[in-house]
Amino acid sequence: MRKVILDLAVTLDGYIEGPNGEIDWCIMDEDMDFEGFLSGIDTIFYGRVSYDAWGNYEPDTNADEAEKALWATVHAKKKVVFSGKAQQDSNVTYITSNIPEKVDEIKQQTGKDIWLYGGSKLITSFIHHGLIDIYRISVHPTVLGEGKPLFQNLKERINLNLTEVKRFRSGVVQLIYEHKL
Amino acid sequence: MRKVILDLAVTLDGYIEGPNGEIDWCIMDEDMDFEGFLSGIDTIFYGRVSYDAWGNYEPDTNADEAEKALWATVHAKKKVVFSGKAQQDSNVTYITSNIPEKVDEIKQQTGKDIWLYGGSKLITSFIHHGLIDIYRISVHPTVLGEGKPLFQNLKERINLNLTEVKRFRSGVVQLIYEHKL
């Protein structure tokens, strides 16, 4: 069955953003093999706000070729947007209700894995419904002290199985876990 | 110069305890080489509450020999207790004021490194004063969702240098950082 993968950068104290949305601590390592990750997925799940911000993002015309190629790869994926109501957008499938059932349906379909892109409201909802199969958490060597936590308002503990640890030159450590059944 | 080392277990979401002091998620791996860590230090810094709870702790007479040996090693270290007022205790040096100056003094003395044992009030105070040289953070494969965070009420960001990553059989990953100057 296809897996839903959360791939996210956090600070050492577990924040995905500073109190004013700061993500300037976030490092994109060249040795992170983000292309390799992208090649393993064919679908991206967005919340509405994230989709509006990033779903059709085009890098600056002066951006380097690698960045342009990366965004072209992202935009070639199938996109699913979770939102209170569907919009007119032929590039996208909207899901407006019954999230667990519809996500299960998509996971049963043939295809590669699915990247849960975010934002935090959608991630929290996926965590609550136990819909995340793989957590890829890139722990950054920064302590913010305050901000928006990745995990919030949980109803119960999550127990995970560590499957992989990757250390990058920048000091970022990626911890990969599977949801323990 | 001797270094002050914080060695602590945290959950993946950055808590050192659950909301009711739960530490049942905390794993003591046999491959963690805690004895190796202890052999590199000769002094332990305690807060008063931690010292009262653990400073003279004796394992149960039925405990296994390894545990008894470990506690004997811990109790053979020089102990410094940070407290509002000094008590009568010939085993211990009390520090009741001017923490940064007195810690600096101790760090200038000849000796091995120093283990900052805790608790959280003392740790926060050390973080605020920039007195921690090495963070050894053992990230556990559990998400609690709530609890007592390791880092709180910071005045500013902490930027760290990753120096080592150790993966243990249990799924615990130890991240070792130096304070970036």
Interface residues (C-beta under 8 A of the other chain):
Chain A: L12 D13 G14 W25 I137 V139 P141 T142 V143 L144 G145 E146 P149 L150 F151 Q152 N153 L154 K155 E156 R157 I158 N159 L160 N161 L162 V165 R167 G171 V172 V173 L175 Y177
Chain B: L12 D13 G14 W25 I137 V139 P141 T142 V143 L144 G145 E146 P149 L150 F151 Q152 N153 L154 K155 E156 R157 I158 N159 L160 N161 L162 V165 R167 G171 V172 V173 L175 Y177
